[in-house]
Amino acid sequence: MPETTRSVDIAVIGGGIVGLATAHALQTRFPGASLTVLEKEAEVARHQTGNNSGVIHSGIYYKPGSLKARLCVDGARRMFVFCETHGVAHKRSGKVIVASNDAEIERLEDLRKRAAANGVPGVQRVDAKQLKEIEPHVTGVAALWSPNTGIADYTGVCQALKREIGRAGGALMLHKEVTALREHGSHVGISTNQGSLAARFVVTCGGLHADRLARMMGLSSDIQIVPFRGEYYFLRPERAGLVRGLVYPVPDPNLPFLGVHFTVTTDGKVEAGPNAVLAFAREGYTLSEVNPGELSRTLAFPGFQRLARKWWRTGAYEIYRSVNKAEFVRSLQKLVPALHSSDIVRGGAGVRAQAVGLDGALVDDFKFLTSARSLHVINAVSPAATASLSIADVIAGQTPASLSN
Ligand SMILES: Cc1cc2nc3c(=O)[nH]c(=O)nc-3n(C[C@H](O)[C@H](O)[C@H](O)COP(=O)(O)OP(=O)(O)OC[C@H]3O[C@@H](n4cnc5c(N)ncnc54)[C@H](O)[C@@H]3O)c2cc1C
């Protein structure tokens, strides 16, 4: 190791909610170890974490026994406590999942069973009349009511984690883009845009760049991150009363992240969306942001080609709805018929880091890859913000005990 290279016990790459929660959990497990978080942006939570819907999911949707199911239920409970303890804005706002027709009632019932199997507290089936009592402007034939779903300011959570990491002696290095990783016998060499570092153990939580960081370490996998942009509208403040809490449609079990919904934010706004359109850059927050290299790697990936062949109609519809406000409004009117086009204005967007397998399937569960001196979070899609504190404990538990020496 060159003498000029700074050396730490643990390096965490990525200052999103998963990276910061992981750094905090590692400090708790290894109190004597030195730790540094490396983040390429000027501040934490600039990508998925700072541009998501802000929902503390209760764990209804996920396959029983999966990491998502277990860590979401546990993580939601812990996220409420964390926000309370650290003074981060949050609210147990409650959520309805609305069946718009009789055909959706069967799927609603499947979801109720899942919620029970996952141990989600308080979920109950309500009829059309009870739905009106909870959400007077929402129309449906039946719904699931989840009183323990909530909202949180996840950027605020990251700021609190950042303070805790600093208090425990950890360092946060901003503007540090990791460009290469190399495993040696006793350490991992980390090259960045500004100098290098050596760490006894590395955890990567790179979100939209998760697969690249694993590949830098020489870990091969069939998985590639495909970026899907989710665009939002805001309800005009004078129409925000159309919705009291969170209002979702019954999801398509094959493409669970589709289906625009209403969410209330911690600062009292109502968001409508997000949709899901292929982004032309990993950090492509608008239609015009195109990274030709990244786009061509997505299009050339056989997993994406298989995905596109199977779902091209759905993908084309999402693009059409992205550019056609009237169509977006029509989707929302299924839930809130009184909504008009003039009630909503364009909001921001987030980009989901969706891991896709070579077979064209969306990687459903949270997924990690490991080497002797590293662990890579390769798929941390929704509800990873909700589950972040529990994901972090799983990662800390998989980190070699020898780091405490
Ligand atoms: C539109 C949208 C809505 C969502 N809604 C919800 C929701 O309501 N509830 C919920 O629980 N989840 C939701 N999610 C999912 C949730 O936001 C993510 O699962 C979670 O934020 C992932 O956190 P992360 O830390 O893994 O990734 P990120 O927040 O993306 O952080 C990764 C970080 O790694 C950094 N990085 C990457 N490469 C490098 C490098 N080479 N060197 C240094 N730094 C690097 C990036 O700059 C970034 O800051 C949503 C996601 C989106 C996009």
Ligand as a Chemical Component Dictionary entry (heavy atoms), coordinates in Angstrom:
data_LIG
# 
_chem_comp.id                   LIG 
_chem_comp.type                 NON-POLYMER 
_chem_comp.pdbx_formal_charge   0 
_chem_comp.three_letter_code    LIG 
# 
loop_
_chem_comp_atom.comp_id 
_chem_comp_atom.atom_id 
_chem_comp_atom.alt_atom_id 
_chem_comp_atom.type_symbol 
_chem_comp_atom.charge 
_chem_comp_atom.model_Cartn_x 
_chem_comp_atom.model_Cartn_y 
_chem_comp_atom.model_Cartn_z 
_chem_comp_atom.pdbx_ordinal 
LIG C1  C1  C 0 -39.660 7.664 -7.590 1  
LIG C2  C2  C 0 -39.323 6.834 -6.404 2  
LIG C3  C3  C 0 -40.257 6.648 -5.367 3  
LIG C4  C4  C 0 -39.946 5.843 -4.272 4  
LIG N1  N1  N 0 -40.807 5.795 -3.211 5  
LIG C5  C5  C 0 -40.422 5.150 -2.079 6  
LIG C6  C6  C 0 -41.215 5.217 -0.899 7  
LIG O1  O1  O 0 -42.210 5.909 -0.863 8  
LIG N2  N2  N 0 -40.828 4.496 0.185  9  
LIG C7  C7  C 0 -39.705 3.717 0.181  10 
LIG O2  O2  O 0 -39.423 3.046 1.184  11 
LIG N3  N3  N 0 -38.911 3.664 -0.919 12 
LIG C8  C8  C 0 -39.238 4.379 -2.020 13 
LIG N4  N4  N 0 -38.414 4.383 -3.111 14 
LIG C9  C9  C 0 -37.206 3.598 -3.071 15 
LIG C10 C10 C 0 -36.125 4.261 -2.219 16 
LIG O3  O3  O 0 -36.033 5.642 -2.494 17 
LIG C11 C11 C 0 -34.788 3.572 -2.501 18 
LIG O4  O4  O 0 -34.966 2.191 -2.342 19 
LIG C12 C12 C 0 -33.706 4.037 -1.529 20 
LIG O5  O5  O 0 -33.642 5.453 -1.504 21 
LIG C13 C13 C 0 -32.366 3.463 -1.945 22 
LIG O6  O6  O 0 -31.364 4.083 -1.177 23 
LIG P1  P1  P 0 -29.852 3.920 -1.597 24 
LIG O7  O7  O 0 -29.052 4.532 -0.522 25 
LIG O8  O8  O 0 -29.613 2.482 -1.932 26 
LIG O9  O9  O 0 -29.727 4.690 -2.991 27 
LIG P2  P2  P 0 -29.528 6.240 -3.331 28 
LIG O10 O10 O 0 -30.376 7.088 -2.485 29 
LIG O11 O11 O 0 -29.682 6.363 -4.802 30 
LIG O12 O12 O 0 -28.030 6.521 -2.915 31 
LIG C14 C14 C 0 -26.926 5.977 -3.603 32 
LIG C15 C15 C 0 -25.793 6.967 -3.450 33 
LIG O13 O13 O 0 -24.591 6.395 -3.971 34 
LIG C16 C16 C 0 -23.837 7.445 -4.553 35 
LIG N5  N5  N 0 -22.877 6.863 -5.482 36 
LIG C17 C17 C 0 -23.150 6.069 -6.551 37 
LIG N6  N6  N 0 -22.018 5.742 -7.178 38 
LIG C18 C18 C 0 -20.998 6.291 -6.487 39 
LIG C19 C19 C 0 -19.588 6.312 -6.668 40 
LIG N7  N7  N 0 -18.990 5.695 -7.686 41 
LIG N8  N8  N 0 -18.825 6.995 -5.757 42 
LIG C20 C20 C 0 -19.402 7.645 -4.700 43 
LIG N9  N9  N 0 -20.750 7.683 -4.512 44 
LIG C21 C21 C 0 -21.534 7.008 -5.396 45 
LIG C22 C22 C 0 -24.907 8.285 -5.242 46 
LIG O14 O14 O 0 -24.464 9.593 -5.535 47 
LIG C23 C23 C 0 -26.025 8.252 -4.220 48 
LIG O15 O15 O 0 -25.995 9.340 -3.325 49 
LIG C24 C24 C 0 -38.692 5.176 -4.218 50 
LIG C25 C25 C 0 -37.758 5.370 -5.247 51 
LIG C26 C26 C 0 -38.058 6.216 -6.301 52 
LIG C27 C27 C 0 -36.998 6.496 -7.323 53 
# 
loop_
_chem_comp_bond.comp_id 
_chem_comp_bond.atom_id_1 
_chem_comp_bond.atom_id_2 
_chem_comp_bond.value_order 
_chem_comp_bond.pdbx_ordinal 
LIG C1  C2  SING 1  
LIG C2  C3  SING 2  
LIG C2  C26 DOUB 3  
LIG C3  C4  DOUB 4  
LIG C4  N1  SING 5  
LIG C4  C24 SING 6  
LIG N1  C5  DOUB 7  
LIG C5  C6  SING 8  
LIG C5  C8  SING 9  
LIG C6  O1  DOUB 10 
LIG C6  N2  SING 11 
LIG N2  C7  SING 12 
LIG C7  O2  DOUB 13 
LIG C7  N3  SING 14 
LIG N3  C8  DOUB 15 
LIG C8  N4  SING 16 
LIG N4  C9  SING 17 
LIG N4  C24 SING 18 
LIG C9  C10 SING 19 
LIG C10 O3  SING 20 
LIG C10 C11 SING 21 
LIG C11 O4  SING 22 
LIG C11 C12 SING 23 
LIG C12 O5  SING 24 
LIG C12 C13 SING 25 
LIG C13 O6  SING 26 
LIG O6  P1  SING 27 
LIG P1  O7  DOUB 28 
LIG P1  O8  SING 29 
LIG P1  O9  SING 30 
LIG O9  P2  SING 31 
LIG P2  O10 DOUB 32 
LIG P2  O11 SING 33 
LIG P2  O12 SING 34 
LIG O12 C14 SING 35 
LIG C14 C15 SING 36 
LIG C15 O13 SING 37 
LIG C15 C23 SING 38 
LIG O13 C16 SING 39 
LIG C16 N5  SING 40 
LIG C16 C22 SING 41 
LIG N5  C17 SING 42 
LIG N5  C21 SING 43 
LIG C17 N6  DOUB 44 
LIG N6  C18 SING 45 
LIG C18 C19 SING 46 
LIG C18 C21 DOUB 47 
LIG C19 N7  SING 48 
LIG C19 N8  DOUB 49 
LIG N8  C20 SING 50 
LIG C20 N9  DOUB 51 
LIG N9  C21 SING 52 
LIG C22 O14 SING 53 
LIG C22 C23 SING 54 
LIG C23 O15 SING 55 
LIG C24 C25 DOUB 56 
LIG C25 C26 SING 57 
LIG C26 C27 SING 58 
# 
